[in-house]
Amino acid sequence: MHNSQIEISTQEFEATEIEEEAEYVKIIKILFQGGDVTTGKIYKVERMYYNDNPSDFLNGEAYVINDVGKPFFGAFNMCRTEMYTLKKK
């Protein structure tokens, strides 16, 4: 099992509703099976940038590294999530 879980402190992070700003995502409920993520875990959001830069992914296509160590691009549409950013100091 891949150790992809992140421990977050409420003093360091703040919630966001904007997917393009999200740096971390907490899985609240898995709506569709198949992503190898765990309810209640928090994952770091990674971004895939494409050479042809499709307009839908100007800020990169968001994905997480799932529990088996593979990229999972469906976290935002296959799961109910909470998104977080680092607080600005």
FIBA-501921 format. One record per residue (C-alpha): x, y, z; residue in one letter; residue number from 1. Coordinates in steps of 0.2 Angstrom, whole numbers. Layout:
N
r c1=X	c2=Y	c3=Z	residuo=A	num=NUM
...
***
This chain:
89
r c1=0	c2=0	c3=0	residuo=M	num=1
r c1=6	c2=17	c3=-5	residuo=H	num=2
r c1=8	c2=30	c3=9	residuo=N	num=3
r c1=-1	c2=44	c3=1	residuo=S	num=4
r c1=-11	c2=51	c3=16	residuo=Q	num=5
r c1=-7	c2=69	c3=21	residuo=I	num=6
r c1=-9	c2=75	c3=39	residuo=E	num=7
r c1=-16	c2=93	c3=39	residuo=I	num=8
r c1=-17	c2=105	c3=53	residuo=S	num=9
r c1=-31	c2=118	c3=53	residuo=T	num=10
r c1=-18	c2=132	c3=57	residuo=Q	num=11
r c1=-9	c2=129	c3=40	residuo=E	num=12
r c1=-23	c2=126	c3=28	residuo=F	num=13
r c1=-39	c2=134	c3=23	residuo=E	num=14
r c1=-54	c2=127	c3=13	residuo=A	num=15
r c1=-57	c2=132	c3=-5	residuo=T	num=16
r c1=-71	c2=130	c3=-17	residuo=E	num=17
r c1=-60	c2=133	c3=-32	residuo=I	num=18
r c1=-53	c2=117	c3=-40	residuo=E	num=19
r c1=-39	c2=127	c3=-49	residuo=E	num=20
r c1=-33	c2=133	c3=-32	residuo=E	num=21
r c1=-34	c2=116	c3=-23	residuo=A	num=22
r c1=-17	c2=110	c3=-16	residuo=E	num=23
r c1=-24	c2=96	c3=-6	residuo=Y	num=24
r c1=-41	c2=86	c3=-7	residuo=V	num=25
r c1=-50	c2=76	c3=7	residuo=K	num=26
r c1=-61	c2=62	c3=1	residuo=I	num=27
r c1=-78	c2=64	c3=9	residuo=I	num=28
r c1=-87	c2=50	c3=0	residuo=K	num=29
r c1=-83	c2=39	c3=-14	residuo=I	num=30
r c1=-97	c2=40	c3=-27	residuo=L	num=31
r c1=-90	c2=28	c3=-40	residuo=F	num=32
r c1=-78	c2=13	c3=-36	residuo=Q	num=33
r c1=-62	c2=11	c3=-45	residuo=G	num=34
r c1=-50	c2=25	c3=-40	residuo=G	num=35
r c1=-41	c2=16	c3=-25	residuo=D	num=36
r c1=-43	c2=31	c3=-13	residuo=V	num=37
r c1=-50	c2=30	c3=4	residuo=T	num=38
r c1=-64	c2=40	c3=12	residuo=T	num=39
r c1=-57	c2=52	c3=25	residuo=G	num=40
r c1=-40	c2=53	c3=18	residuo=K	num=41
r c1=-31	c2=69	c3=12	residuo=I	num=42
r c1=-21	c2=68	c3=-4	residuo=Y	num=43
r c1=-9	c2=81	c3=-11	residuo=K	num=44
r c1=-16	c2=88	c3=-28	residuo=V	num=45
r c1=-4	c2=86	c3=-42	residuo=E	num=46
r c1=-6	c2=94	c3=-60	residuo=R	num=47
r c1=-3	c2=87	c3=-77	residuo=M	num=48
r c1=2	c2=100	c3=-90	residuo=Y	num=49
r c1=0	c2=96	c3=-108	residuo=Y	num=50
r c1=11	c2=102	c3=-122	residuo=N	num=51
r c1=-4	c2=107	c3=-133	residuo=D	num=52
r c1=-11	c2=116	c3=-118	residuo=N	num=53
r c1=-30	c2=112	c3=-120	residuo=P	num=54
r c1=-41	c2=127	c3=-114	residuo=S	num=55
r c1=-49	c2=115	c3=-101	residuo=D	num=56
r c1=-33	c2=113	c3=-92	residuo=F	num=57
r c1=-24	c2=130	c3=-92	residuo=L	num=58
r c1=-19	c2=127	c3=-74	residuo=N	num=59
r c1=-15	c2=109	c3=-77	residuo=G	num=60
r c1=-26	c2=93	c3=-75	residuo=E	num=61
r c1=-28	c2=89	c3=-57	residuo=A	num=62
r c1=-25	c2=72	c3=-50	residuo=Y	num=63
r c1=-19	c2=63	c3=-34	residuo=V	num=64
r c1=-8	c2=48	c3=-31	residuo=I	num=65
r c1=-19	c2=35	c3=-25	residuo=N	num=66
r c1=-17	c2=22	c3=-11	residuo=D	num=67
r c1=-8	c2=10	c3=-23	residuo=V	num=68
r c1=4	c2=24	c3=-30	residuo=G	num=69
r c1=-4	c2=27	c3=-46	residuo=K	num=70
r c1=-11	c2=44	c3=-53	residuo=P	num=71
r c1=-30	c2=45	c3=-51	residuo=F	num=72
r c1=-37	c2=59	c3=-62	residuo=F	num=73
r c1=-55	c2=56	c3=-56	residuo=G	num=74
r c1=-55	c2=61	c3=-38	residuo=A	num=75
r c1=-65	c2=77	c3=-41	residuo=F	num=76
r c1=-78	c2=69	c3=-52	residuo=N	num=77
r c1=-79	c2=52	c3=-44	residuo=M	num=78
r c1=-79	c2=57	c3=-26	residuo=C	num=79
r c1=-87	c2=70	c3=-15	residuo=R	num=80
r c1=-72	c2=81	c3=-9	residuo=T	num=81
r c1=-66	c2=95	c3=2	residuo=E	num=82
r c1=-52	c2=105	c3=-6	residuo=M	num=83
r c1=-38	c2=115	c3=4	residuo=Y	num=84
r c1=-25	c2=127	c3=0	residuo=T	num=85
r c1=-10	c2=133	c3=11	residuo=L	num=86
r c1=-14	c2=148	c3=21	residuo=K	num=87
r c1=-4	c2=164	c3=15	residuo=K	num=88
r c1=8	c2=170	c3=28	residuo=K	num=89
***
